[in-house]
């Protein structure tokens, strides 16, 4: 049986032009698409169970293999993630994108 992934690190940011929060997550290891899919589908339920209100849920989510760090502080380079093209047709190499479906209560 395959194990569930855990996240290694994540970075959040506010996108004022869409009035939406976004998160970029780097998962541990190299999960296959099925495991990543289960992780993403269960994330809404987990965030709500932890007490995050609907209005605070990130509307956009990207999963990548590694987050970029800058300088000696090891802060994530949010500027590079603000450049992600969130349209459904866009393809960003190595980045899988998900959108919050409020009615279905899933990503």
MARDOLUM-913442 format. One record per residue: chain; x, y, z of N, C-alpha, C in turn; residue number from 1. Coordinates in nm, 3 decimals. Layout:
% MARDOLUM-913442
  chain     n.c1     n.c2     n.c3    ca.c1    ca.c2    ca.c3     c.c1     c.c2     c.c3  resi
      A        X        Y        Z        X        Y        Z        X        Y        Z   NUM
...
***
This chain:
% MARDOLUM-913442
  chain     n.c1     n.c2     n.c3    ca.c1    ca.c2    ca.c3     c.c1     c.c2     c.c3  resi
      A    0.084   -0.119    0.000    0.000    0.000    0.000    0.088    0.125    0.000     1
      A    0.052    0.221   -0.083    0.128    0.344   -0.092    0.098    0.434    0.027     2
      A    0.199    0.503    0.074    0.178    0.593    0.188    0.131    0.729    0.141     3
      A    0.071    0.802    0.232    0.024    0.936    0.202    0.142    1.034    0.210     4
      A    0.143    1.135    0.124    0.252    1.233    0.130    0.234    1.331    0.244     5
      A    0.341    1.389    0.285    0.335    1.499    0.378    0.406    1.616    0.312     6
      A    0.373    1.736    0.354    0.437    1.850    0.289    0.569    1.881    0.359     7
      A    0.666    1.920    0.279    0.798    1.956    0.330    0.801    2.103    0.367     8
      A    0.743    2.186    0.283    0.738    2.329    0.308    0.628    2.390    0.223     9
      A    0.586    2.510    0.263    0.484    2.579    0.184    0.507    2.729    0.197    10
      A    0.450    2.801    0.104    0.461    2.946    0.102    0.324    3.001    0.064    11
      A    0.278    3.101    0.137    0.149    3.162    0.108    0.168    3.307    0.065    12
      A    0.075    3.356   -0.012    0.079    3.497   -0.049   -0.060    3.543   -0.090    13
      A   -0.079    3.674   -0.086   -0.203    3.740   -0.121   -0.192    3.794   -0.262    14
      A   -0.294    3.771   -0.343   -0.296    3.821   -0.480   -0.403    3.929   -0.489    15
      A   -0.364    4.055   -0.466   -0.465    4.162   -0.457   -0.546    4.181   -0.584    16
      A   -0.491    4.153   -0.700   -0.565    4.175   -0.824   -0.677    4.073   -0.840    17
      A   -0.670    3.958   -0.770   -0.778    3.860   -0.772   -0.852    3.855   -0.639    18
      A   -0.808    3.930   -0.541   -0.864    3.925   -0.407   -0.869    3.781   -0.357    19
      A   -0.756    3.714   -0.371   -0.750    3.572   -0.334   -0.616    3.539   -0.272    20
      A   -0.619    3.444   -0.180   -0.497    3.391   -0.122   -0.451    3.272   -0.205    21
      A   -0.321    3.252   -0.209   -0.264    3.138   -0.283   -0.160    3.071   -0.195    22
      A   -0.139    2.944   -0.219   -0.038    2.868   -0.146    0.037    2.780   -0.246    23
      A    0.166    2.770   -0.225    0.249    2.679   -0.303    0.307    2.578   -0.206    24
      A    0.289    2.450   -0.235    0.330    2.343   -0.145    0.433    2.255   -0.213    25
      A    0.539    2.222   -0.140    0.637    2.122   -0.185    0.614    1.998   -0.100    26
      A    0.581    1.886   -0.166    0.557    1.762   -0.094    0.687    1.687   -0.071    27
      A    0.691    1.608    0.037    0.807    1.521    0.062    0.812    1.411   -0.042    28
      A    0.934    1.376   -0.081    0.951    1.266   -0.175    0.899    1.299   -0.312    29
      A    0.865    1.197   -0.387    0.811    1.213   -0.522    0.680    1.138   -0.533    30
      A    0.573    1.191   -0.476    0.446    1.119   -0.480    0.393    1.109   -0.622    31
      A    0.328    0.997   -0.652    0.268    0.985   -0.784    0.139    1.066   -0.788    32
      A    0.077    1.074   -0.906   -0.042    1.156   -0.923   -0.158    1.113   -0.835    33
      A   -0.174    0.983   -0.813   -0.285    0.934   -0.731   -0.270    0.978   -0.586    34
      A   -0.151    0.966   -0.531   -0.127    1.006   -0.392   -0.143    1.157   -0.378    35
      A   -0.086    1.232   -0.471   -0.101    1.378   -0.466   -0.248    1.417   -0.475    36
      A   -0.323    1.349   -0.560   -0.465    1.377   -0.575   -0.542    1.357   -0.445    37
      A   -0.513    1.248   -0.374   -0.579    1.222   -0.246   -0.541    1.328   -0.143    38
      A   -0.415    1.370   -0.144   -0.368    1.474   -0.053   -0.446    1.604   -0.077    39
      A   -0.456    1.643   -0.202   -0.524    1.769   -0.237   -0.673    1.760   -0.207    40
      A   -0.737    1.649   -0.241   -0.881    1.635   -0.216   -0.913    1.639   -0.067    41
      A   -0.826    1.586    0.017   -0.850    1.585    0.161   -0.808    1.714    0.230    42
      A   -0.736    1.800    0.160   -0.682    1.920    0.223   -0.791    2.017    0.270    43
      A   -0.896    2.034    0.192   -1.006    2.123    0.233   -1.061    2.079    0.368    44
      A   -1.092    1.951    0.380   -1.149    1.896    0.503   -1.053    1.914    0.621    45
      A   -0.925    1.891    0.598   -0.825    1.907    0.704   -0.816    2.051    0.750    46
      A   -0.811    2.145    0.656   -0.801    2.286    0.691   -0.925    2.333    0.769    47
      A   -1.043    2.287    0.727   -1.165    2.325    0.798   -1.168    2.263    0.938    48
      A   -1.123    2.138    0.951   -1.121    2.071    1.081   -1.026    2.142    1.177    49
      A   -0.919    2.201    1.123   -0.823    2.274    1.207   -0.877    2.411    1.248    50
      A   -0.993    2.449    1.195   -1.056    2.574    1.237   -1.042    2.690    1.139    51
      A   -0.986    2.668    1.022   -0.972    2.775    0.924   -1.109    2.807    0.864    52
      A   -1.156    2.931    0.875   -1.288    2.965    0.819   -1.285    2.968    0.667    53
      A   -1.402    2.954    0.605   -1.411    2.950    0.458   -1.342    3.069    0.392    54
      A   -1.362    3.189    0.448   -1.305    3.307    0.384   -1.152    3.309    0.387    55
      A   -1.091    3.233    0.477   -0.945    3.233    0.489   -0.878    3.120    0.410    56
      A   -0.957    3.032    0.350   -0.898    2.924    0.271   -0.830    2.980    0.147    57
      A   -0.713    2.928    0.111   -0.651    2.974   -0.014   -0.738    2.933   -0.132    58
      A   -0.758    3.024   -0.224   -0.840    2.995   -0.342   -0.759    2.925   -0.451    59
      A   -0.630    2.948   -0.450   -0.541    2.889   -0.550   -0.432    2.809   -0.481    60
      A   -0.398    2.695   -0.538   -0.296    2.610   -0.479   -0.209    2.551   -0.590    61
      A   -0.080    2.553   -0.567    0.012    2.490   -0.661    0.099    2.392   -0.584    62
      A    0.127    2.279   -0.646    0.215    2.179   -0.586    0.337    2.170   -0.676    63
      A    0.453    2.180   -0.612    0.578    2.177   -0.686    0.677    2.085   -0.615    64
      A    0.787    2.056   -0.678    0.885    1.967   -0.617    0.975    2.038   -0.519    65
      A    0.994    2.170   -0.537    1.084    2.244   -0.449    1.051    2.392   -0.452    66
      A    1.058    2.457   -0.337    1.038    2.602   -0.330    1.173    2.671   -0.336    67
      A    1.177    2.782   -0.405    1.301    2.857   -0.416    1.325    2.939   -0.290    68
      A    1.448    2.941   -0.243    1.486    3.024   -0.127    1.579    3.134   -0.176    69
      A    1.574    3.247   -0.108    1.661    3.358   -0.147    1.743    3.403   -0.028    70
      A    1.865    3.441   -0.054    1.951    3.500    0.049    1.981    3.408    0.166    71
      A    2.038    3.466    0.268    2.077    3.392    0.387    1.960    3.364    0.481    72
      A    1.846    3.428    0.457    1.732    3.411    0.547    1.650    3.287    0.513    73
      A    1.671    3.232    0.396    1.596    3.116    0.347    1.447    3.142    0.337    74
      A    1.409    3.270    0.323    1.269    3.302    0.299    1.235    3.259    0.156    75
      A    1.113    3.217    0.137    1.073    3.172    0.004    1.060    3.290   -0.091    76
      A    1.092    3.267   -0.214    1.086    3.371   -0.316    0.943    3.382   -0.369    77
      A    0.858    3.454   -0.295    0.719    3.467   -0.335    0.702    3.534   -0.471    78
      A    0.793    3.622   -0.507    0.780    3.691   -0.634    0.776    3.592   -0.751    79
      A    0.855    3.485   -0.742    0.855    3.388   -0.853    0.721    3.316   -0.862    80
      A    0.653    3.295   -0.749    0.525    3.227   -0.753    0.412    3.321   -0.791    81
      A    0.430    3.449   -0.769    0.329    3.545   -0.814    0.324    3.548   -0.967    82
      A    0.429    3.501   -1.031    0.434    3.499   -1.177    0.368    3.376   -1.239    83
      A    0.316    3.285   -1.158    0.251    3.165   -1.211    0.127    3.206   -1.289    84
      A    0.111    3.149   -1.408   -0.009    3.172   -1.488   -0.115    3.075   -1.438    85
      A   -0.218    3.126   -1.371   -0.318    3.042   -1.307   -0.430    3.000   -1.401    86
      A   -0.426    3.040   -1.526   -0.531    2.999   -1.618   -0.523    2.847   -1.641    87
      A   -0.638    2.787   -1.666   -0.645    2.641   -1.680   -0.561    2.589   -1.796    88
      A   -0.549    2.668   -1.902   -0.477    2.622   -2.020   -0.325    2.634   -2.006    89
      A   -0.278    2.713   -1.912   -0.134    2.738   -1.897   -0.064    2.615   -1.838    90
      A    0.057    2.594   -1.882    0.138    2.482   -1.832    0.268    2.538   -1.776    91
      A    0.287    2.526   -1.644    0.411    2.567   -1.580    0.490    2.442   -1.549    92
      A    0.608    2.433   -1.602    0.692    2.314   -1.587    0.710    2.276   -1.439    93
      A    0.671    2.153   -1.403    0.693    2.102   -1.269    0.596    2.153   -1.164    94
      A    0.497    2.231   -1.204    0.400    2.287   -1.109    0.261    2.240   -1.148    95
      A    0.192    2.179   -1.054    0.054    2.137   -1.075   -0.036    2.234   -1.001    96
      A   -0.141    2.282   -1.066   -0.226    2.387   -1.011   -0.366    2.334   -0.977    97
      A   -0.420    2.386   -0.867   -0.553    2.348   -0.821   -0.628    2.475   -0.781    98
      A   -0.761    2.471   -0.798   -0.846    2.583   -0.761   -0.950    2.535   -0.662    99
      A   -0.987    2.620   -0.568   -1.088    2.585   -0.468   -1.225    2.581   -0.533   100
      A   -1.296    2.472   -0.515   -1.435    2.460   -0.558   -1.519    2.470   -0.430   101
      A   -1.571    2.588   -0.403   -1.643    2.614   -0.277   -1.768    2.529   -0.264   102
      A   -1.836    2.503   -0.375   -1.958    2.423   -0.369   -1.928    2.276   -0.341   103
      A   -1.826    2.222   -0.406   -1.790    2.081   -0.386   -1.706    2.063   -0.259   104
      A   -1.658    2.172   -0.204   -1.574    2.170   -0.084   -1.449    2.085   -0.103   105
      A   -1.379    2.115   -0.211   -1.255    2.045   -0.244   -1.172    2.132   -0.337   106
      A   -1.048    2.093   -0.357   -0.961    2.160   -0.454   -0.959    2.079   -0.581   107
***
